[in-house]
Each structure stands twice: as structure tokens, then as C-alpha cells.
Amino acid sequence: MLHGGEVVERALAASRADEAIVIVTDAHEASLRWAGNSMTTNGSSVSRDWAVISIFREGPNRARVGSVSSTSVASGDIEAVVRASEQAADGAEPAQDAMPLLESEGAAPDWSAAPAATSIEVFTDIARDLAPGFDAADRLYGFAHHQLHTTWLGTSTGLRRRWTQPTGSIEINGKRGDSGSAASAWVGAGTVDFTDVDVPGLLGELNRRLDWCKRRVELPAGRYETLLPPSAVADLMIYLAWEMEGRGAREGHNAFSRPGGTRVGERLTDIPLTLYSDPAAPGLEYRPFVATSASSEQLSIFDNGLSAQRVDWIHEGVISALVYPRATAAEFDAPVTVPGDNLLMTGGSAASLDDLVARTERGLLLTCLWYIREVDPATLLLTGLTRDGVYLVEDGEVRAAVNNFRFNESPLDLLRRVAEAGATEVTLPREWKDWFTRTAMPPLRIPDFHMSSVSQAT
């Protein structure tokens, strides 16, 4: 089988379009699953996803584009995909985001090297460290997943870029008690290679949370002082970041719009919170260039190969940036800004989540959020459910588990109302883990988090 770089070169050589872009991603994945205190399945897979983008020019900023994707690994299929993309371009309407393609920045390191690979051996230490948990009375369920995605990007203008993206995660769910009324708790961690995953620490935290469930209290819906752990904060901030589109804000389609402009420059909080993406963030690195086979409000195929830089979306409490592809940036005279594939928030104190608990007279401590959906794009109002542990805090200690709730909150409003932020730590988002894993967040204290109704979810 041809490696990705060879596919790029052969596809570009076969192209008859004015310009062409080829993106190849080879995915090597391994997974491990357990249920009821025993390993159930494990396996590994290899796959390829690649696309050819053909461009016919009608002027520097006017072009027709066709993009065709394939999962074939047969070299004989390359020309057919190229021709299909040319045919698609030939019948397309002019692209609204047409721009000149980027030029070569020199040879890509390791262009001809084989893709990175993983295997189930990456879980050897994980499986060993889970064994003591399997021998205990609690029932453990979970999943570990490791991915290595190697991407090659080449254009007819000579641009060549390559990147290998490692992504890993582990989730453990513990059950205690009768199946009909079992207490449930969740812990999880993101990782690059699993060498830094502290399974005994995760099991210890899981046991602590299940111990909190010995006493149970039913509470009504309402507004409660609420402590959001880093995982829950990550899920809310990810949704906020996904909505930070410059065009949508300029045209009044999202919560970052205001009469006559955008909310860039608006102060949300006096706490110096900075929400940012950085492709070089240690341990959370991501592909430092654009590679997309389709245009959207956040990405343009004409920006393929464009370098990603650190972006402060919120700087010391002030909204400071929105996403602008090159064409949109030129239209609105705004800075070109590439969306990030990690998200970090800093600016809080050195306090841990336990420290926040110790300073709480009465409130709720959440574990994680689930089934998050948008209710109102104009305010970024979200709804969703609490899951796997909501706890009552009284006089600085966790006193009991309480029922689950449905919540209605806007992450923008939460930042406006946040009373305290703790120390930033690397965390695994629960809701968006399948799409976004690289996050570092502080715990937050919200004085009046809106639990809109009681939920029967477990």
C-alpha cells in the first residue's frame, strides 16, 4: 500500500485542474473495554481517509471547487477520485470563499516516513492497574481508546505539510449497590500515550465519590450555588468556542453579535480568566495547520496549510477574538484567525476543587454534564443533564448525593456570574470527548446555577 505522501504526489500529478489540493489521513486505533469487573473486548484497526480538491480559476478570487473523498487504499483508484473531483468542480457554483492558495514553505519533515502506529500493547499498564478494582465489590465499566492520525497535505502550489496527532482517553464508571438503585460515579482522563494515566488515583477518586452516595437527599429544581469541576467546565467552554464565528457575529446570527458589530472588547468578568487555544501547549499539542476537505464558517479549503497560532479567545475576562478564515477576514477587515483543537482556561487561583468545597457553606458539587443541546443561539443558552453524581455540600464537606437535574445555562452568562475560579488542570470533557479531548480547565463556583427541573436520569 502506498503511504500517504505517495498518494498526495500521485494525485497531484494526475490532476488536470488549474490547482489541486490532496489531504490523506491514516488512522491507527486501539481500544480496550471492560464491564462487570472483567475485560470484554480489545482490538486495533487501520484505516485511510483522503480527499482530492480540484479548483478551476476564473480570477484570483473567483473559482469553482469540487471535493471528493475516498477510503480506498488501492493505488489504481487514485485517478478515478481525481477525475471525480474535477467533474464536481466543473459543475459547481463559484466559491464564496475563493482566495489564492498558499505557497510552499519548504519540505515537510518526515514526508516519506510511514504513518505512526499503535496497538493494544499501549494498554498493558492500564490493564494491570485495573485488576485491584476488579477484585473489589464495586462493579466497574469502562473504555480506553488510543488513536494516532497521520495527515499529509499537498497542493499544486508546492505546499507540503505533515502531522501525527496522538489522542487517548480512559473512562471508568463505577456502580455500587442493587442494580435498581445503584449509586453511580464516573472518572476519566485524557492522554497522549497512557504513560501518565494514574489508574490507582482514578479508582481512589471513584471510591470516594461512591462513598458520598451512602446518604441520599432529594432536592427540588431551582438556583443553587454550584461547583463545576474542570470536566464540566470544559464541556461548556468547548460549546462556547464552537460558536465563536466571526461571520455569524457580524451578521447577527450568534451570541457574539451586538448592534453595529461584535462583542469583541466586551468584559465578561473581573476575574482575569483567559480562554485560549495553542497548538504548542505541552501535552495538548494539535495539528499546527489547516487541513480541511470542505469549507465552512470556520474553515476554508483555500486556507489549507495555513499555520495555526495561539489565540486568546477571552483575555483576562475580555472577549478578544473570533474565528475568521482568510476570505471572511478580508470581507470584514478582521484578523485571520484559525480555530483551535485544544482549549485552556487560566487566571484562577491556586485552589483545588477540594479547596472550593471546603469554602462552601451550602451548595452542589457536580461530576459532569450530559446531552448538552443549544436552546437559543442568540444568547448561547444551553440545556442538558447532570450525570453520575451530584452531591450536596454543607459546612465545607460533601454530605450526601442528590438527584439529577436538567439545567438551562449559557456559558457566556456563567462567565459573567462566576464567583471563583480555581487552579487549571488537564481534564477530559465527558460530553464532547469523541470530538474534542485536549482541554485544561479550572473548577468554577457559580452562585446561582439554574437547575431548571428534576431529572430521572442516572
DOMITOR-79197 format. One line per 10 residues: number of its first residue (from 1); their letters; for each residue x, z, y of C-alpha. Coordinates in pm, 1 decimal. Layout:
# residues N
NUM = A = X,Z,Y; ...
# end
This chain:
# residues 458
1 = MLHGGEVVER = 0.0,0.0,0.0; 125.1,-86.7,347.1; 195.8,210.3,569.9; 8.3,237.1,898.8; 280.5,87.9,1114.3; 292.6,-223.4,895.6; -85.2,-263.7,921.0; -59.3,-245.7,1300.5; 212.1,-512.2,1313.4; 36.4,-749.1,1073.3
11 = ALAASRADEA = -296.4,-717.6,1252.4; -138.6,-780.4,1593.4; 48.4,-1081.4,1455.5; -277.3,-1224.8,1319.0; -467.8,-1182.2,1645.3; -585.1,-1486.4,1844.6; -739.4,-1280.5,2124.2; -587.1,-1255.6,2470.9; -499.3,-895.0,2390.0; -540.7,-667.5,2091.2
21 = IVIVTDAHEA = -517.3,-300.8,2001.1; -479.0,-164.4,1648.1; -523.3,200.1,1550.6; -454.5,326.0,1197.9; -509.0,685.0,1079.4; -405.3,803.0,734.2; -566.6,1132.3,631.9; -423.1,1359.7,364.3; -650.5,1657.6,294.1; -662.1,1954.4,57.5
31 = SLRWAGNSMT = -934.9,2212.7,7.7; -995.1,2536.3,-179.5; -1332.4,2703.9,-228.8; -1437.9,3037.1,-377.6; -1772.7,3205.4,-444.4; -1880.9,3533.0,-600.7; -1518.9,3655.6,-625.8; -1378.9,3362.5,-818.2; -1221.1,3029.2,-735.2; -1466.5,2744.6,-784.8
41 = TNGSSVSRDW = -1318.2,2413.4,-671.8; -999.4,2271.3,-529.9; -874.5,1923.2,-470.2; -695.5,1679.3,-245.2; -773.7,1336.1,-108.6; -612.0,1047.2,74.3; -797.7,805.1,297.7; -741.0,549.1,571.4; -948.5,461.2,875.3; -834.6,180.4,1101.2
51 = AVISIFREGP = -970.0,-39.7,1373.7; -889.0,-365.1,1547.8; -995.6,-410.2,1910.2; -993.4,-766.7,2040.1; -1004.7,-841.5,2412.9; -1080.8,-1173.4,2583.7; -991.3,-1163.1,2952.5; -1196.5,-1313.3,3232.7; -985.2,-1148.8,3503.8; -764.1,-838.6,3547.4
61 = NRARVGSVSS = -1063.8,-603.9,3547.4; -1314.0,-816.6,3358.8; -1309.4,-857.7,2982.7; -1516.4,-887.8,2668.8; -1431.9,-644.9,2389.7; -1500.5,-629.2,2018.3; -1405.5,-339.9,1793.4; -1431.6,-343.4,1413.8; -1333.1,-55.8,1185.9; -1239.1,-53.8,818.6
71 = TSVASGDIEA = -1142.5,188.5,544.2; -979.0,-78.3,327.9; -622.5,-27.0,209.4; -582.2,-385.2,84.6; -336.4,-591.4,287.7; -545.2,-901.5,218.1; -830.5,-758.2,425.7; -633.0,-734.5,748.9; -700.7,-1086.5,873.6; -1072.5,-1060.2,797.6
81 = VVRASEQAAD = -1101.7,-746.8,1011.5; -908.1,-914.2,1293.9; -1139.8,-1216.2,1285.9; -1448.3,-994.4,1278.2; -1331.1,-808.5,1588.8; -1265.9,-1138.6,1767.4; -1612.8,-1259.9,1677.2; -1761.1,-935.0,1809.4; -1568.3,-974.1,2135.4; -1673.9,-1335.3,2174.3
91 = GAEPAQDAMP = -2041.7,-1237.6,2182.9; -2005.6,-917.3,2384.7; -2118.5,-846.0,2738.7; -1840.5,-781.0,2992.7; -1698.4,-431.1,2955.1; -1780.4,-193.5,3240.5; -1450.5,-8.3,3198.9; -1214.4,-306.7,3188.5; -860.3,-232.3,3308.5; -514.8,-373.4,3235.6
101 = LLESEGAAPD = -367.1,-245.8,2911.1; -76.2,-7.3,2933.2; 272.7,-147.6,2884.8; 538.4,-42.7,2634.9; 712.5,290.0,2683.1; 979.6,218.5,2420.7; 996.1,254.1,2044.4; 781.6,521.5,1881.5; 977.9,782.8,1683.0; 926.1,755.0,1306.0
111 = WSAAPAATSI = 717.1,437.3,1346.0; 815.7,315.4,999.1; 803.4,653.4,824.6; 545.5,730.6,558.3; 243.1,940.3,657.8; 265.1,1316.2,626.7; 110.0,1458.2,309.8; -40.0,1785.5,193.4; -155.6,1922.1,-142.5; -331.6,2222.7,-291.7
121 = EVFTDIARDL = 7.4,2397.9,-313.5; -35.9,2480.0,55.3; -288.4,2745.5,-58.2; -59.0,2923.9,-307.2; -14.3,3236.6,-94.9; -379.3,3231.8,12.4; -499.3,3239.0,-348.1; -259.8,3520.5,-434.7; -364.3,3734.3,-137.2; -735.0,3683.3,-206.3
131 = APGFDAADRL = -703.2,3836.4,-555.7; -732.9,4202.7,-442.2; -1053.2,4113.7,-259.6; -1192.6,3953.2,-573.3; -1131.2,4277.8,-761.7; -1335.2,4483.8,-511.2; -1709.8,4547.0,-514.5; -1796.6,4317.1,-222.6; -1882.4,3956.3,-300.2; -1653.1,3708.0,-128.8
141 = YGFAHHQLHT = -1727.9,3346.9,-46.7; -1515.5,3106.8,148.4; -1333.9,2785.7,210.2; -982.6,2682.1,312.7; -911.8,2332.9,438.5; -587.0,2159.4,535.3; -558.5,1816.2,695.7; -265.9,1601.0,804.0; -377.8,1297.8,1005.1; -104.9,1045.9,1089.8
151 = TWLGTSTGLR = -203.5,796.3,1359.2; -29.9,472.0,1455.3; -130.6,292.9,1775.1; -4.9,-51.7,1872.3; -104.5,-304.3,2137.3; -20.3,-666.4,2211.6; 149.3,-545.4,2532.1; 417.3,-381.2,2318.2; 295.0,-21.2,2326.2; 372.9,176.1,2010.5
161 = RRWTQPTGSI = 279.4,540.2,1958.0; 262.3,762.1,1650.1; 149.2,1120.0,1589.8; 86.4,1350.4,1294.6; -183.6,1610.2,1355.3; -194.4,1918.5,1129.1; -525.0,2107.3,1115.2; -605.1,2402.9,893.3; -863.7,2677.5,868.6; -981.8,2955.7,643.1
171 = EINGKRGDSG = -1321.3,3128.3,645.6; -1421.5,3430.7,439.2; -1776.3,3559.4,414.1; -1838.7,3899.7,256.9; -2164.8,4030.3,110.9; -2239.4,4392.5,26.7; -2549.9,4537.2,-133.6; -2851.6,4387.1,-307.9; -2894.8,4013.5,-262.7; -3231.4,4058.3,-90.9
181 = SAASAWVGAG = -3095.6,4295.6,175.4; -2722.5,4239.2,157.8; -2503.4,4307.1,457.3; -2305.2,4000.1,560.7; -1984.8,3964.8,762.4; -1751.8,3676.1,849.2; -1388.3,3633.4,943.9; -1186.5,3319.1,996.8; -856.8,3184.0,1125.7; -712.0,2853.8,1234.6
191 = TVDFTDVDVP = -364.2,2749.8,1126.5; -119.0,2462.2,1108.4; 27.7,2524.6,762.8; -118.3,2857.0,633.1; 217.4,3036.8,650.9; 83.4,3250.6,937.0; -252.9,3345.3,782.3; -281.1,3720.2,726.1; -529.9,3736.8,438.5; -495.5,4114.6,387.3
201 = GLLGELNRRL = -567.7,4159.4,757.8; -873.8,3935.4,734.5; -1001.7,4125.9,430.7; -943.7,4455.1,609.6; -1146.5,4340.3,909.4; -1418.8,4211.4,678.6; -1438.7,4551.5,506.8; -1457.9,4728.8,844.1; -1749.7,4514.0,954.7; -1934.1,4568.0,627.5
211 = DWCKRRVELP = -1881.6,4943.3,667.9; -2053.3,4917.9,1006.8; -2363.7,4797.4,821.9; -2421.7,5128.1,639.9; -2670.2,5213.3,911.4; -2916.1,4957.6,1045.2; -3120.2,4962.1,1366.1; -3392.9,4719.7,1470.1; -3382.1,4617.2,1836.2; -3622.4,4405.2,2041.7
221 = AGRYETLLPP = -3536.3,4095.1,2239.1; -3406.6,4148.2,2590.5; -3093.8,4152.4,2803.2; -2809.0,4363.4,2666.2; -2457.1,4441.7,2771.5; -2276.9,4231.7,2512.4; -1920.4,4197.6,2391.5; -1836.3,3841.9,2289.5; -1536.3,3816.3,2053.0; -1288.7,3528.6,2101.5
231 = SAVADLMIYL = -1457.1,3312.3,1834.4; -1795.5,3323.7,2010.1; -1630.9,3263.1,2348.3; -1456.0,2957.1,2201.6; -1782.1,2802.3,2080.3; -1939.6,2843.7,2424.2; -1636.7,2714.7,2616.4; -1599.0,2412.4,2387.2; -1951.1,2302.6,2475.7; -1872.4,2355.0,2843.6
241 = AWEMEGRGAR = -1560.4,2138.7,2813.1; -1751.6,1863.4,2634.0; -1988.5,1839.1,2931.9; -1717.9,1810.5,3199.0; -1760.7,1435.6,3256.3; -1678.8,1303.1,3599.6; -1927.0,1016.3,3598.2; -2210.3,1239.0,3481.1; -2132.8,1485.1,3759.2; -2112.9,1210.0,4024.5
251 = EGHNAFSRPG = -2441.2,1057.2,3913.5; -2627.9,1388.2,3880.9; -2654.0,1389.4,3501.8; -2482.7,1716.8,3414.8; -2431.8,2074.1,3528.9; -2116.7,1989.2,3724.6; -2316.0,1788.1,3978.4; -2428.0,1910.0,4318.8; -2580.0,1726.7,4616.7; -2326.3,1487.6,4759.4
261 = GTRVGERLTD = -2060.2,1543.3,4495.8; -1940.7,1761.6,4212.0; -1879.2,2130.6,4157.9; -1500.9,2088.8,4163.1; -1378.2,2358.6,4400.1; -1666.6,2596.9,4327.3; -1569.1,2953.9,4242.6; -1735.2,3092.8,3932.2; -1575.0,3435.4,3909.3; -1329.5,3660.9,4089.8
271 = IPLTLYSDPA = -1163.0,3735.3,3756.3; -865.3,3490.5,3754.8; -976.0,3308.8,3439.1; -806.7,2976.2,3371.8; -958.1,2740.8,3113.3; -717.0,2465.0,3019.7; -606.2,2208.2,2764.7; -238.8,2145.6,2692.2; -105.3,1912.3,2419.7; 215.9,2117.7,2412.4
281 = APGLEYRPFV = 55.3,2463.0,2372.2; 262.9,2636.0,2099.7; 83.5,2637.7,1766.4; -212.2,2445.9,1912.0; -43.1,2111.0,1979.9; -254.7,1795.8,1966.1; -200.1,1419.9,1988.3; -50.0,1365.9,2334.6; -204.3,1024.8,2396.2; -540.1,847.0,2389.7
291 = ATSASSEQLS = -630.4,667.8,2066.2; -992.3,552.1,2055.3; -1170.9,255.3,1899.6; -1475.8,283.2,2128.2; -1537.9,356.5,2494.4; -1748.1,648.6,2617.1; -1792.9,851.8,2935.0; -1478.4,1044.5,2840.9; -1257.1,778.8,2681.6; -1189.0,410.0,2737.5
301 = IFDNGLSAQR = -1038.5,166.4,2489.0; -837.7,26.1,2782.0; -667.6,365.9,2813.8; -526.1,357.8,2460.1; -176.3,501.6,2468.3; -233.7,688.8,2794.5; -41.8,1016.1,2789.2; -232.8,1344.6,2786.0; -109.9,1625.4,3008.7; -206.1,1985.2,3067.1
311 = VDWIHEGVIS = -535.1,2005.1,3258.2; -673.0,2320.7,3417.9; -1047.9,2267.2,3393.9; -1106.1,2603.2,3560.8; -814.8,2750.3,3756.3; -821.4,3122.1,3835.5; -1200.1,3124.8,3841.2; -1249.7,2794.2,4026.4; -1372.1,2465.6,3872.8; -1074.6,2235.8,3924.9
321 = ALVYPRATAA = -1103.1,1918.4,3710.6; -1341.6,1681.0,3534.3; -1273.7,1402.7,3282.7; -1211.5,1057.8,3430.9; -1095.5,751.5,3234.7; -891.8,511.1,3449.5; -1182.2,281.0,3538.9; -1410.8,569.8,3634.2; -1131.4,733.7,3832.3; -1077.4,411.2,4027.0
331 = EFDAPVTVPG = -1451.4,378.1,4093.1; -1482.7,730.0,4235.2; -1132.0,765.8,4380.4; -1064.3,1058.3,4147.9; -758.5,1162.4,3945.8; -728.4,1012.1,3597.2; -791.3,1297.1,3352.9; -775.1,1277.7,2973.5; -999.3,1516.4,2770.4; -813.7,1774.6,2565.2
341 = DNLLMTGGSA = -818.9,1853.7,2195.0; -740.1,2219.8,2240.6; -886.3,2480.4,2473.4; -731.6,2801.7,2600.5; -852.1,3068.9,2841.6; -617.3,3312.1,3010.3; -637.4,3550.9,3304.3; -791.5,3855.3,3144.9; -636.0,4198.1,3096.1; -424.7,4313.5,2803.0
351 = ASLDDLVART = -730.0,4480.8,2646.6; -824.1,4405.2,2287.1; -1180.6,4373.8,2161.3; -1147.3,4729.5,2026.7; -1046.7,4843.7,2375.5; -1361.9,4685.0,2519.0; -1568.5,4861.8,2252.8; -1408.2,5194.9,2343.8; -1515.2,5145.9,2707.8; -1877.1,5061.7,2624.5
361 = ERGLLLTCLW = -2146.4,5325.6,2676.2; -2419.5,5121.5,2506.8; -2424.7,4755.9,2414.7; -2399.7,4492.9,2145.4; -2093.5,4354.9,1969.9; -2135.6,4005.4,1828.1; -1942.6,3839.8,1546.8; -2015.8,3472.9,1600.5; -2273.7,3220.7,1717.3; -2451.3,2953.3,1516.0
371 = YIREVDPATL = -2674.8,2648.5,1554.4; -2592.0,2601.9,1922.9; -2800.3,2335.6,2095.3; -2845.1,2225.2,2454.1; -3175.7,2309.0,2624.2; -3116.3,2191.7,2983.0; -2821.2,1966.0,3076.9; -2878.1,2032.4,3448.6; -2778.0,2397.3,3404.9; -2592.6,2368.0,3071.9
381 = LLTGLTRDGV = -2844.1,2608.8,2921.7; -2775.3,2653.9,2551.4; -2970.2,2820.2,2274.7; -2853.2,2937.1,1935.2; -2843.4,3223.0,1688.1; -2621.5,3520.2,1621.4; -2486.9,3532.9,1268.8; -2303.0,3752.2,1016.9; -2302.1,4073.6,1212.3; -2449.2,4205.6,1536.3
391 = YLVEDGEVRA = -2352.6,4567.9,1595.6; -2476.6,4849.1,1819.0; -2205.5,5017.9,2026.9; -2276.6,5365.0,2165.0; -2035.4,5601.2,2339.7; -1736.0,5380.7,2264.0; -1795.6,5339.6,1890.6; -1977.7,5095.7,1664.4; -2271.5,5296.5,1531.8; -2483.7,5050.5,1331.4
401 = AVNNFRFNES = -2568.9,4693.5,1250.2; -2872.2,4544.2,1423.0; -3096.8,4243.4,1361.5; -3001.7,3889.9,1459.7; -3125.2,3724.4,1777.2; -3184.8,3385.0,1931.4; -3002.4,3362.0,2262.6; -3050.8,3147.7,2573.9; -2743.1,3128.5,2795.3; -2536.7,2885.1,2999.0
411 = PLDLLRRVAE = -2158.6,2917.9,2960.6; -2131.8,2837.5,3332.4; -2360.2,3129.4,3416.3; -2173.8,3355.1,3175.1; -1852.9,3289.7,3367.1; -2036.0,3369.1,3690.2; -2153.1,3702.7,3545.6; -1858.1,3808.3,3329.8; -1768.4,4171.3,3396.5; -1446.8,4197.6,3195.4
421 = AGATEVTLPR = -1207.6,3972.9,3005.4; -950.2,4096.4,2756.6; -634.7,3959.6,2602.4; -619.2,3596.1,2490.1; -571.1,3536.3,2118.4; -573.6,3232.0,1892.7; -916.2,3210.0,1731.0; -1130.2,2991.2,1507.2; -1464.4,2876.1,1652.6; -1744.3,2918.2,1398.6
431 = EWKDWFTRTA = -1998.9,2658.9,1510.9; -1767.1,2375.0,1611.9; -1489.7,2425.9,1353.6; -1548.3,2089.1,1189.1; -1477.5,1910.5,1518.6; -1261.6,2145.8,1723.1; -1032.7,2416.0,1582.1; -746.3,2465.0,1828.5; -856.2,2745.3,2062.6; -724.8,3066.0,2217.8
441 = MPPLRIPDFH = -973.4,3289.6,2399.8; -1016.2,3645.8,2527.4; -1307.8,3872.5,2441.6; -1562.2,3890.4,2724.9; -1801.2,4157.2,2845.8; -2132.6,4018.0,2969.9; -2351.2,4282.4,3139.2; -2684.7,4111.2,3067.7; -2657.5,3862.4,2781.5; -3003.2,3716.4,2715.9
451 = MSSVSQAT = -3130.6,3773.1,2362.9; -3449.1,3571.6,2401.8; -3611.3,3658.8,2069.9; -3550.4,3835.9,1740.8; -3430.3,3608.2,1460.0; -3487.0,3649.7,1087.5; -3169.3,3454.3,1014.8; -2897.4,3630.4,816.8
# end
